[in-house]
Amino acid sequence: MNDSNDPMAEIRASFFIECEELLEALQDGLQSLDDGDVDSETINVVFRAVHSIKGGAGAFGLEALVRFAHRFETVLDEVRSDRMTPDAEALKIFFQCADHLSDLVRVSRDDAPLPEGTTAALLALLGGLLGDDHIEEDEAEDENIEFQPATLSLDLDLGGDPLPGDLPAIQNLDEPLPSDVAGYKITFRPDNELFETGNEPFHMLRALDEMGECSVTCHLEKLPDFNALAPEQSYLSWTIELKTAVDEDEITAAFEFVEGLCELVIVKLGNQVEPSSLPQQLEETPVSLHEEPGESELNAIINPPQMVENSIANVEQETAIEITVPKDVGTPPPPAVTSGKNVTAPKQAASTTAPKSVVRVDLDRIERLVNLVGELVINQAMLSQSLESSGLSPHSDAMNGLEEFQRLTRDIQDSVMMIRAQPVKSLFQRMSRIIREASAAVGKDVRLHTDGEGTEVDKTVIERLADPLTHMIRNAVDHGLESPEERTAAGKPEQGRVNLSAAHRSGRVIIEVSDDGGGINRPKVLQIAIDKGLVPEDASLSDTEIDNLLFLPGFSTATVVSDLSGRGVGMDVVRTSIQALGGRITISSTPGEGTTFSISLPLTLAVLDGMVVQVADETLVLPLNVVIETLTLSNNDVEMVRPGAHVVRVRSGFVPLFDLGKELGYREPVRDYEGCVVLLIAHEDDSHAALIIDSIQDQRQVVIKGLDDSFYRAPGIAAATILGDGQIALILDTSDIISNAIGNTGNQPSQNLTGASA
Amino acid sequence: MTLEILAVDDSRTMRDMIRLALLPAGFNVHTADDGVHGIEVLDGIEPDAIITDINMPRMDGFGFIDAVRGQDKHRATPILVLTTEAAPELKARARNAGATGWIVKPFDPSKLIKALQMVAG
């Protein structure tokens, strides 16, 4: 927050945010080009993104970034001006450059060391695209964009690149600055074009006047009769005698913008310059500077002299006039940071630009708001609980008010959560980079297809998805897709395809990673699991159960799997991180056609629709979305499949039955099932189970309070919450509980329960 | 006298920096995101000078200068081009479009102020 007092630091920070947007636009543009949409506007967008990054980077003296962006931009400019076609090979390099540019932006932002080597390699690749003749030119330009470190240096470019038609053959005499006042005679005659570009002689005369003692003579003799006046013509010229201590560079600087648009001769007096040698002998009509009309109306009636070059050439031949045009501005400009710090602009001035009405807010403030809303929800729950227990009539004003209060609380909560929501697009773009890198590493041609990039998810969820997704994408490329030869043999296109999609489904976000590879080789997976002793040799497992073996920790080190068939490297880690987000991951695979990993996540990590239940004097919360039905048992509904393993009849099917009180170690298992309350649970993988609880208390939103990592992570416990009465309740991870219970009892959750979810 | 400035640049960073450079010097700064937006903003103000970028979406700097010069009341409004490129062709092109002068990015605040004063008083 200290930075907020320094406007320059603030702009720097906003520059890096802008860079993110530009990099995103760059990626999008390149992707469109790659998709065959070679629209000139797309190319312009790509060019501008790199160009703007370069521009901003220059302002902050980020030299490495400028240098790389500059070369990239030069190549893109070739594409933009139709001198180069962005073929597949060029696009591949562009993508790499975009990746590298984003790396450079990141290290520049973090003041981290630059990744050496890559820059040089990519610069060489870009140079290759440019061809030999361009490289030299470009390198010469590189000189121009070199900065002194930490200075905002590039100056006004005073005559460094004379325009065609400039004062010719200018001598640059390295004469020291006159220590005392020197005299100059300046002859100035504007061309018509000078006025057409909005320049104004008055300002130049005034600038000269500010340099010293100035006497100005305006020559009016070219001025025709009023009737003959052509308003667009230039008729006037001036002779200025200036006594000043400034050097000629500064005098020339006053005329910088009009170089080539006027006749200008600067003569240092004391060099015996004969006035007669000056271009025009004009009848002098002294006009004081301050009486000089100087307004456009008058200036627009000025006559253009046609002999500029001749007259200047004459001047040069006949007299030794010193006309110096500065190669550079004499005084070095102040360092950027210093000048920024000295400026005391009002703070909001720097941030009120926002034409899109976007406010940038510190994440801390939003966190605080989210927490406060969490407290509000808890408080609301407390209030409703105490009002309900006070026995008030449901039609009383207090109860009506409470209802309204609940609705408002919910709306506020939703709105606050929306603030943190952002599209998954940036995440998906990172994944396209992973695809590029992974496919290059294993020598496969892979195309990423994305869907639902605009799907919005809580920022923290997005951030924490990056690692598991990276892992899955790499797996898909490395193990999911077959080699090009195998694909050709299987009658598939050589180019593999990975799909990444996001969608909202009933209050959760579903993210899917699928490939069109060979699918999971189930016999191999099962064999390996048996070999590793993860399943008994005689086990008969369903396809889904075999697929799920990939999530077992034992598989993560099984390199044999990755070499042979496909899945498994580190998938247990992936599952753990998804579960830590309150999500579930499932696999489906069709041999020969590919594999799909499906992740279901809550939209936010902050609140949860929960079912509050009672088990052995403990209050527990289950995520509401896993509960599909509540049942009351009778002994007839329950069958024992083997000792300790029971199933319950739910309509036409059987579902494994677990006693929550027993699984959590709260009490002895229930012996008599008559009248037991049971929750029918369904998970994303379509597995079902029934959980015995003591009673259902409520169904409500709870604010998730994460359990600190320093606590032992108890199996089956996802987080905690504070209830309306101030009591702390644990939030259960039902899938974890059930898989633990399976480990204990061998009872299996049933698949595809017929009718149970209807 | 407060000078009214219109700064047209698609980069927020650059707009912020122009604002930061000019506000303390007593300029009143209006900003626009691109040429099209610039023309819209211009509709409601009477700037003493305009600063414009070249590479912008929708309408670039050349198009913008052209459009401004096309308006009778802005035939003589000073327009400074703010560009990263110092190439002479670019200056010539800007000038042909009707630009009054140019400033090379990254700019030095005092130079920017001086240049503005030079063209707009």
Interface residues (C-beta under 8 A of the other chain):
Chain A: P7 M8 E10 I11 S14 F15 E18 N44 V45 F47 R48 H51 S52 K54 G55 G56 G58 A59 F60 N144 F147 L152 S153 L154 D155 L156 D157 G160 D161 P162 L163 P164 E193 F195 E196 T197 G198 N199 E200 F202 H203 M204 R206 A207 A254 E256 F257 L261 S296 V329 P333 P334 A336 S339 G340 V343 T344 A345 P346 A349 A350 S351 T353 P355
Chain B: D10 S11 R12 T13 M14 R15 D16 M17 R19 L20 A21 L23 P24 T31 A32 D33 H37 N55 M56 P57 R69 R75 A76 T77 P78 I79 T84 A86 A87 P88 K91 A92 R95 G98 A99 T100 G101 W102 I103 V104 K105 P106 F107 D108 P109 S110 K111 K114 A115 Q117 M118 V119 A120 G121
